[in-house]
Amino acid sequence: MENSTLISIEALKKHFLTPGGRFTALNGIDLTIGKAEFTGVVGPSGSGKTTLLNIIGSLDSPSEGEVVVLGQSIADLNPKQAALLRRSHLGFIFQSYNLLPVYTVFENVEFPLLLLQLDDSKRRKMVMDSLEWLGLTDKAKSKPAQLSGGECQRVAIARAMVKKPEIVLADEPTANLDAANSHHILKTMVQLNKELKTTFIFATHDDKVIGYLRRKISLVDGKVLNDEITNN
């Protein structure tokens, strides 16, 4: 683990208004996450894992406290600035894949690059490099409906990695996969983490994912119960 801090979180609280009153999803989180970490936020459903990832990813804002990602305070970003942060520096992997069914694998992976004003040859090389990392070059012209669940998740990872982001946020990325595909996906992400020095942050309660983490941050009721370095 390297010392360069990418994410700094201080006294973070997140409140939501519900029909029953105010619900506090995150209740005083203090964390720092550095370059090339392979970290998981673990805990039961409702513990605040996804809310924390959404705030780090500038998809939501803190109610209280401060979250600084790559030198930018999330609370201070307007929607355009938040979109620019996501577009330029962050990758997202979701359990539902979120692939566009009418587009090919190549086009799905290319999608995050279309707003970066790259020339066609550079964009094509970046897509093919990403497909090669994930062992998907032979599926470039396939549509998602022609792929297995494991292949769809590999496409989602290729899309997240195509611009070589500093940070990848993965929300329950193995939830829809069997054990064999889960381990294949996780080994691939470990390799990408080592080769590209990308910081991976998972939200998960899957023991298979937890077995690969090098740092495990346990959340319960919106609070950090434990923060430990593992031997993985």
C-alpha positions in Angstrom: 0.0 0.0 0.0 1.3 3.4 -1.0 1.1 6.5 1.2 -0.3 8.9 -1.4 -3.8 9.9 -0.1 -6.5 9.9 -2.8 -9.5 10.1 -0.5 -9.9 11.9 2.8 -13.1 11.6 4.9 -13.7 13.6 8.1 -16.7 13.5 10.4 -18.9 12.4 7.5 -22.7 12.2 8.2 -25.4 11.5 5.7 -29.1 12.0 6.6 -32.2 11.0 4.6 -35.7 12.2 5.2 -38.2 9.3 5.4 -41.9 9.1 6.2 -40.9 8.1 9.7 -38.5 11.0 10.2 -34.8 11.6 9.6 -32.7 8.5 9.0 -28.9 8.7 9.5 -27.2 6.4 7.0 -23.6 7.5 7.9 -22.8 8.7 11.4 -19.4 10.2 11.8 -17.0 8.5 9.3 -13.3 9.2 9.4 -11.2 7.5 6.7 -8.2 8.0 4.4 -7.7 5.8 1.3 -4.4 5.8 -0.6 -3.1 5.0 -4.1 -3.2 1.4 -5.2 -5.3 0.2 -2.3 -7.5 -2.9 -2.6 -10.1 -2.0 0.0 -13.6 -3.2 0.9 -16.3 -1.5 2.9 -18.1 -4.5 4.4 -21.2 -5.0 6.5 -24.8 -6.1 6.4 -27.5 -4.6 4.2 -28.4 -1.1 5.5 -25.0 -0.5 7.1 -24.3 2.5 4.8 -21.8 0.8 2.3 -23.5 2.0 -0.9 -24.2 5.4 0.5 -20.5 5.8 1.3 -19.5 4.7 -2.2 -22.0 7.1 -3.8 -20.6 10.0 -1.9 -17.0 9.1 -2.8 -18.1 8.8 -6.4 -19.8 12.3 -6.3 -23.2 10.7 -7.0 -24.3 12.1 -3.6 -23.2 14.8 -1.2 -22.5 14.8 2.6 -25.0 16.2 5.0 -22.2 17.0 7.4 -18.4 16.7 7.4 -16.0 16.7 4.5 -15.1 14.2 1.7 -12.1 15.2 -0.4 -11.5 13.0 -3.5 -8.4 13.7 -5.6 -8.1 17.1 -4.0 -11.7 18.1 -4.6 -14.3 18.6 -1.9 -17.4 16.7 -2.9 -19.7 19.1 -1.1 -18.3 22.0 -3.1 -18.8 20.5 -6.5 -21.7 21.7 -8.7 -23.3 19.0 -11.0 -21.0 19.8 -13.9 -17.9 19.6 -11.8 -19.0 16.3 -10.2 -19.7 14.9 -13.7 -16.2 16.0 -14.8 -14.6 14.2 -11.8 -16.5 11.0 -12.6 -15.8 11.2 -16.3 -12.1 11.9 -16.0 -10.9 10.0 -12.9 -13.4 7.4 -11.6 -14.6 4.1 -12.8 -17.8 2.4 -11.6 -18.8 -1.3 -11.4 -22.3 -2.4 -10.4 -23.8 -5.7 -9.6 -26.4 -5.2 -12.4 -23.7 -4.7 -15.1 -25.7 -1.7 -16.6 -24.6 -2.6 -20.2 -26.5 -1.1 -23.1 -28.3 -4.0 -24.8 -28.4 -2.6 -28.3 -24.7 -1.9 -28.4 -21.8 -4.3 -28.9 -19.2 -5.1 -26.3 -16.8 -2.7 -28.1 -19.3 0.1 -28.1 -20.2 -0.5 -24.4 -16.6 -0.2 -23.4 -16.0 2.8 -25.6 -18.9 4.7 -24.1 -17.0 6.4 -21.3 -14.4 7.7 -23.8 -16.9 9.4 -26.1 -16.9 12.6 -24.0 -13.2 12.8 -23.6 -12.6 14.2 -27.1 -10.1 11.6 -28.2 -9.3 10.8 -31.8 -10.7 7.6 -33.2 -7.4 5.7 -33.4 -6.5 6.4 -29.7 -10.0 5.6 -28.6 -10.0 2.3 -30.4 -6.6 1.3 -29.0 -7.8 2.1 -25.4 -10.9 0.0 -25.9 -9.0 -2.9 -27.4 -6.4 -2.7 -24.6 -9.1 -2.9 -22.0 -10.8 -5.8 -23.8 -7.4 -7.6 -23.9 -6.9 -7.1 -20.1 -10.2 -8.8 -19.5 -9.8 -11.5 -22.1 -12.7 -10.3 -24.2 -11.1 -9.4 -27.6 -13.0 -12.2 -29.3 -16.3 -10.8 -27.9 -15.8 -7.2 -29.2 -18.7 -7.5 -31.8 -21.1 -9.5 -29.5 -24.1 -8.0 -27.9 -24.7 -8.4 -24.1 -27.5 -10.9 -24.7 -25.0 -13.2 -26.3 -22.8 -13.3 -23.2 -22.8 -15.2 -19.9 -23.2 -13.4 -16.6 -19.5 -13.6 -16.0 -18.7 -12.2 -19.4 -21.1 -9.3 -18.9 -19.4 -8.4 -15.6 -16.0 -8.6 -17.3 -17.3 -6.1 -19.9 -18.5 -3.9 -17.1 -15.0 -4.0 -15.6 -13.4 -3.3 -19.0 -15.7 -0.3 -19.3 -14.7 0.9 -15.8 -11.0 0.4 -16.6 -10.8 1.7 -20.2 -9.7 5.3 -19.2 -7.3 3.9 -16.5 -9.0 5.8 -13.7 -7.3 6.5 -10.4 -10.2 5.0 -8.5 -12.7 2.2 -9.2 -15.8 1.9 -7.1 -17.4 -1.6 -7.1 -20.8 -2.1 -5.5 -21.5 -5.8 -4.9 -19.8 -6.7 -8.2 -20.1 -10.5 -7.7 -23.7 -10.6 -6.4 -25.0 -12.1 -9.6 -22.1 -14.5 -10.3 -21.4 -18.1 -9.3 -18.3 -18.9 -7.3 -16.1 -19.8 -10.3 -16.9 -16.6 -12.2 -16.6 -14.5 -9.0 -13.0 -15.8 -8.3 -12.1 -15.2 -12.0 -13.4 -11.6 -11.8 -11.7 -10.9 -8.5 -8.3 -12.3 -9.7 -8.6 -10.1 -12.7 -9.2 -7.0 -10.6 -6.3 -7.9 -8.3 -4.0 -8.1 -11.4 -5.3 -4.7 -12.7 -4.7 -3.2 -9.3 -1.1 -4.4 -9.3 -0.3 -3.5 -12.9 -2.1 -0.1 -13.2 -1.9 1.0 -9.5 -5.6 1.7 -9.6 -7.3 2.0 -6.2 -10.3 -0.4 -5.9 -13.0 0.2 -3.3 -15.7 -2.4 -2.9 -19.0 -2.3 -1.1 -19.8 -5.9 -0.3 -21.0 -8.5 2.2 -19.8 -11.4 -0.1 -17.2 -13.6 1.7 -15.6 -14.3 -1.7 -14.8 -10.7 -2.2 -13.7 -10.2 1.4 -11.2 -13.0 0.9 -9.3 -10.9 -1.6 -9.2 -7.6 0.2 -6.0 -6.1 1.5 -7.9 -3.7 3.8 -11.3 -4.3 5.3 -13.4 -1.5 6.7 -16.4 -2.8 8.6 -19.5 -0.6 8.8 -22.4 -1.2 11.3 -25.3 1.3 11.5 -23.4 3.9 9.6 -20.3 3.8 11.8 -16.8 2.3 11.3 -16.7 -0.7 13.7 -13.3 -1.9 12.5 -10.6 -1.0 10.0 -7.9 -3.6 9.5 -5.1 -4.5 7.1 -5.4 -8.2 6.0 -2.8 -10.7 4.9 -4.2 -11.2 1.4 
